[in-house]
C-alpha cells in the first residue's frame, strides 16, 4: 500500500498497463486505475516511485497532453 495524501493507492491491486509497445525495460510509462486514484510509473523501475492522481487531476493531465501543453519542441 502506498500511503499518499490523496488516499491509499493499493499497489497490490494495481494492474499496470504499459503505454505504447516499447519493451518494459526501456522505460515505458505504465498506468493503473485503483478505486478513485490513478497511478503512473516508469516500467524500467517497477519498484520505484508512483505518481498518484485523483480523477480530476488525471482528466486535466490527459486534456493537457492532448492539447500539446507538454510538447518540448
BELWOTA-V35948 format. One record per residue. RES is the residue in one small letter. PHI is phi in radians with two decimals (none if undefined). OMEGA is omega in radians with two decimals (NA if undefined). D_FIRST is the distance of its C-alpha to the first C-alpha in whole Angstrom. Layout:
BEGIN
((RES | PHI | OMEGA | D_FIRST) (RES | PHI | OMEGA | D_FIRST))
END
This chain:
BEGIN
((x | none | 3.07 | 0) (x | -1.73 | 3.12 | 4) (x | -1.36 | -3.04 | 6) (x | -2.50 | 3.12 | 9) (x | -0.98 | -3.13 | 13) (x | -1.46 | -3.09 | 13) (x | 2.40 | -3.14 | 10) (x | -1.55 | 3.09 | 6) (x | -1.66 | -3.04 | 6) (x | -1.38 | -3.11 | 5) (x | -1.05 | -3.13 | 5) (x | -1.15 | -3.13 | 7) (x | -1.69 | -3.11 | 9) (x | -1.24 | 3.02 | 10) (x | -1.91 | -3.01 | 14) (x | -1.27 | 3.10 | 15) (x | -2.06 | -3.13 | 18) (x | -1.46 | 3.10 | 21) (x | -1.53 | -3.12 | 23) (x | 1.46 | -3.08 | 27) (x | -2.10 | 3.07 | 28) (x | -1.26 | 3.09 | 28) (x | -1.05 | -3.09 | 26) (x | -0.98 | -3.09 | 22) (x | -1.19 | 3.11 | 24) (x | -1.54 | 3.05 | 26) (x | 1.54 | 3.05 | 23) (x | -1.29 | 3.05 | 22) (x | -1.46 | 3.07 | 20) (x | -2.13 | -3.13 | 17) (x | -2.27 | 3.08 | 16) (x | -2.45 | 3.12 | 14) (x | -1.92 | -3.14 | 14) (x | -2.28 | -3.10 | 11) (x | 0.95 | -3.09 | 13) (x | -1.65 | -3.08 | 14) (x | -2.09 | 3.12 | 13) (x | -2.17 | 3.12 | 14) (x | -1.88 | 3.13 | 12) (x | -2.35 | -3.13 | 15) (x | -2.56 | 3.08 | 15) (x | -1.61 | -3.10 | 18) (x | -1.11 | 3.13 | 18) (x | -1.29 | 3.13 | 20) (x | -2.30 | -3.06 | 17) (x | -1.08 | 3.09 | 14) (x | -1.66 | -3.11 | 12) (x | -1.39 | -3.07 | 13) (x | -1.17 | 3.09 | 12) (x | -2.12 | 3.01 | 11) (x | -1.40 | -3.10 | 13) (x | -2.01 | -3.13 | 12) (x | -2.09 | 2.88 | 15) (x | -1.39 | 3.13 | 16) (x | -1.08 | 3.14 | 19) (x | -1.12 | 3.11 | 22) (x | -1.14 | 3.13 | 21) (x | -1.07 | 3.13 | 20) (x | -1.03 | 3.12 | 24) (x | -1.15 | 3.11 | 25) (x | -1.09 | -3.13 | 24) (x | -1.11 | 3.12 | 25) (x | -1.08 | 3.11 | 28) (x | -1.12 | 3.12 | 29) (x | -1.13 | 3.12 | 28) (x | -1.13 | -3.13 | 31) (x | -1.45 | 3.11 | 33) (x | 1.46 | -3.11 | 33) (x | -1.05 | -3.05 | 32) (x | -1.84 | 3.12 | 30) (x | -1.12 | -3.10 | 33) (x | -1.58 | -3.08 | 34) (x | -1.45 | NA | 37))
END
